[in-house]
């Protein structure tokens, strides 16, 4: 049936915390989000929004290699949050704002900090040249950052509140499933003023080579992404949808249109695609949009009606 035509595009439009997206597919942080040119390439390939790599106040070199390896169920990575610092990246992203794509494809800046003040300062620096801020509260392998903050509900609320007060654009909080109860963390982020939640980031994991008899990653442990974590992400989105009143962006193992639809049924308003790009390349956005369009036509349902529908169709819980 070919790719989406002008008429069909309106079927996939969605609003996420006041941001109008041409479709609900967002490039996840850490995947190709290292500069203006590559982000534009992703936008041209059909993403509804793009997310930058996580940035902090000061540059970080990252961990020694190997930093990423493929497993039989996804990818393991331990990059170590390498970035040139938010000030340098803000200059790079100023080019994005000047380009016509900025008005059509929103850019979300991922930031991190080990204190509320640090995160707020980083957010304030990049906010003038992007559409929204995503707080990385879930990186599983950077000491003092990410999950080290995001596993404590009080720390999450304080950090989100500080960022919320520092910027005038939407704030998203990216959560980890490696906590006792993700709904407690989600509600803390909501209490702190988050406009949306992103669930989930990678899970702590590792691999060992039986020949050299040592861990494969340079950092020993890293984060697992890919299809293996999708059922965990679906569960997280489903539980958060019942627990909070703000939108949820689903993330984790999305490769097909069916995967995306499953996240929407669980309660996601939009989704982030990361490892799927490694599996399918840039065509993944167009392929998923085409599958979603066909599904909506076949089921005679709108995109907004799809969101959270699994909660209405659930069986009685014991």
RAFEN-V100379 format. One record per pair of residues at least 4 apart in sequence whose ideal C-beta (glycine too) atoms are under 7 Angstrom apart, sorted by the first residue. I is the first residue (numbers start at 1). J is the second residue. Records with the same first field share a line. If there is no record, write none. Layout:
I: J ; J
//
This chain:
1: 294
3: 286 ; 290
4: 8 ; 9 ; 289 ; 290 ; 293
8: 293
9: 22
11: 293 ; 296 ; 303
12: 22 ; 23 ; 24 ; 289 ; 292 ; 293 ; 303
13: 20 ; 21 ; 22
14: 21 ; 24 ; 269 ; 270 ; 303
15: 19 ; 20
16: 21 ; 196 ; 247 ; 269 ; 270
17: 170 ; 195 ; 196 ; 247
18: 170
19: 106 ; 131 ; 132 ; 170
21: 48 ; 49 ; 106 ; 270
22: 48 ; 104
23: 48 ; 289
24: 48 ; 269 ; 270 ; 271
25: 47 ; 48 ; 271 ; 273 ; 285 ; 288 ; 289
26: 47 ; 48 ; 49 ; 50 ; 51 ; 249 ; 270 ; 271 ; 272
27: 31 ; 32 ; 33 ; 42 ; 47 ; 50 ; 51 ; 273
28: 51 ; 251 ; 272 ; 273 ; 274
29: 33 ; 51 ; 52 ; 53 ; 54 ; 110 ; 134 ; 136
30: 53 ; 54 ; 274
31: 274 ; 277
32: 38 ; 42 ; 277
33: 39 ; 50 ; 51 ; 52 ; 53
34: 38 ; 53
35: 39 ; 92
36: 40 ; 92 ; 93 ; 95 ; 96
37: 41
38: 42
39: 43 ; 50 ; 96 ; 107
40: 44 ; 99 ; 101
41: 45
42: 47 ; 50 ; 282
43: 47 ; 50 ; 101 ; 105
45: 282 ; 285 ; 286
46: 285 ; 286 ; 289
47: 105 ; 285
48: 105
49: 105 ; 106 ; 108
50: 105 ; 107
51: 108 ; 110 ; 134 ; 272
52: 89 ; 107 ; 109 ; 110
53: 83 ; 110
54: 81 ; 83 ; 110 ; 111 ; 112 ; 136 ; 139
55: 83 ; 85 ; 86 ; 89 ; 110 ; 111 ; 122 ; 126
56: 60 ; 81 ; 83 ; 85 ; 86 ; 111 ; 112 ; 113 ; 122
57: 85 ; 86 ; 113 ; 118 ; 121 ; 122
58: 85
59: 83 ; 84 ; 85
60: 80 ; 81 ; 82 ; 83
61: 82
62: 67 ; 79 ; 80 ; 81 ; 82
63: 67 ; 78 ; 79 ; 80 ; 218 ; 219
64: 218
65: 218
66: 216 ; 217 ; 218
67: 77 ; 78 ; 79 ; 218
68: 75 ; 76 ; 77
69: 76 ; 207 ; 216 ; 217
70: 75
71: 75 ; 76 ; 207
73: 226 ; 227 ; 228
74: 224 ; 225 ; 226 ; 227 ; 228 ; 229 ; 253 ; 275
75: 225 ; 226 ; 275 ; 278
76: 205 ; 207 ; 217 ; 222 ; 224
77: 222 ; 223 ; 225
78: 141 ; 217 ; 218 ; 219 ; 221 ; 222
80: 142 ; 219
81: 112 ; 139 ; 142 ; 145
83: 89
84: 88 ; 89
85: 89
86: 90 ; 111 ; 122 ; 125 ; 126
87: 125
88: 92
89: 93 ; 126
90: 94 ; 125 ; 126 ; 129
93: 97 ; 107 ; 126 ; 129 ; 130
94: 98 ; 129
95: 99
96: 102 ; 107 ; 129
97: 102 ; 129
100: 104
101: 105
102: 107
106: 131 ; 132
107: 130 ; 131
108: 130 ; 131 ; 132 ; 134 ; 172
109: 126 ; 130 ; 133 ; 134
110: 134 ; 136
111: 119 ; 122 ; 123 ; 126 ; 133 ; 135 ; 136
112: 119 ; 136 ; 139 ; 145 ; 146
113: 118 ; 119 ; 122
114: 118 ; 144 ; 145 ; 149
116: 120 ; 158 ; 159 ; 162
117: 121 ; 162
118: 122
119: 123 ; 135 ; 159 ; 162 ; 163
120: 124 ; 162 ; 163 ; 166
121: 125
122: 126
123: 127 ; 133 ; 163 ; 166 ; 167
124: 166 ; 167
126: 130
127: 133 ; 167 ; 169
131: 169
132: 169 ; 170 ; 172
133: 163 ; 167 ; 169 ; 171 ; 172
134: 172 ; 174 ; 198
135: 159 ; 160 ; 163 ; 171 ; 173 ; 174
136: 146 ; 174
137: 146 ; 149 ; 150 ; 156 ; 173 ; 174 ; 175
138: 146 ; 147 ; 150 ; 174 ; 175 ; 176 ; 201
139: 145 ; 146 ; 147 ; 201
140: 146 ; 147 ; 176 ; 178 ; 202 ; 203 ; 204 ; 223
141: 219 ; 221 ; 222 ; 223
142: 146
143: 148
144: 148
145: 149
146: 150
147: 151 ; 176 ; 178
149: 155 ; 156 ; 159
150: 156 ; 175 ; 176 ; 185
151: 179
152: 156
153: 157 ; 184 ; 185 ; 188
154: 158
155: 159
156: 160 ; 185 ; 188 ; 189 ; 192
157: 161 ; 188 ; 189 ; 191 ; 192
158: 162 ; 192
159: 163
160: 164 ; 171 ; 173 ; 189 ; 192 ; 193 ; 194
161: 165 ; 192 ; 193
162: 166
163: 167 ; 171
164: 171 ; 192 ; 193
167: 171
170: 195 ; 196
171: 193 ; 194 ; 195
172: 194 ; 195 ; 196 ; 197 ; 198 ; 249
173: 189 ; 194 ; 197 ; 198
174: 198 ; 201
175: 182 ; 185 ; 186 ; 197 ; 198 ; 199 ; 200
176: 200 ; 201
177: 182 ; 200 ; 203 ; 232 ; 236
178: 203 ; 204
179: 185
182: 186 ; 199 ; 236 ; 239 ; 240
183: 187 ; 239 ; 240 ; 243
184: 188
185: 189
186: 190 ; 197 ; 240 ; 243 ; 244
187: 191 ; 243 ; 244
188: 192
189: 194 ; 197
190: 194 ; 244 ; 245 ; 246
194: 246
195: 246
196: 246 ; 247 ; 248 ; 249
197: 240 ; 244 ; 246 ; 248 ; 249
198: 249 ; 251 ; 272
199: 233 ; 236 ; 237 ; 240 ; 248 ; 250 ; 251
200: 232 ; 233 ; 236 ; 251 ; 252
201: 223
202: 223 ; 224 ; 225
203: 223 ; 224 ; 229 ; 232
204: 221 ; 223
205: 221 ; 222 ; 223 ; 224
206: 215 ; 217 ; 220 ; 221 ; 222
207: 216
208: 214 ; 215 ; 216
209: 213 ; 214 ; 216
215: 220
217: 221 ; 222
224: 228 ; 229
225: 229 ; 274 ; 275
226: 253 ; 275
227: 253 ; 255
228: 253
229: 233 ; 252 ; 253
230: 234 ; 252 ; 253 ; 259
231: 235
232: 236 ; 252
233: 237 ; 250 ; 251 ; 252 ; 253
234: 238 ; 262 ; 263 ; 266
235: 239
236: 240
237: 241 ; 248 ; 250 ; 263 ; 266 ; 267 ; 268
238: 266 ; 267
239: 243
240: 244 ; 248 ; 267
241: 248 ; 266 ; 267 ; 308 ; 311
247: 269
248: 267 ; 268 ; 269
249: 268 ; 269 ; 270 ; 271 ; 272
250: 263 ; 266 ; 268 ; 271
251: 271 ; 272 ; 274
253: 259 ; 275
254: 259 ; 260 ; 263 ; 271 ; 273 ; 276
255: 259 ; 276 ; 279 ; 280
256: 288 ; 291
257: 261 ; 288 ; 291 ; 292 ; 295
258: 262
259: 263
260: 264 ; 271 ; 288 ; 292
261: 265 ; 292 ; 295
262: 266
263: 268 ; 271
264: 268 ; 306 ; 307
265: 306 ; 309 ; 310
266: 310
267: 307 ; 308 ; 311
269: 307
273: 277 ; 284
275: 279
276: 280 ; 284
277: 281 ; 282 ; 284
280: 284 ; 287
283: 287
284: 288
285: 289
286: 290
287: 291
288: 292
289: 293
290: 294
291: 295
292: 296
293: 297
294: 298
295: 299
296: 301 ; 302 ; 303
301: 305 ; 306
305: 309
309: 313
310: 314
//
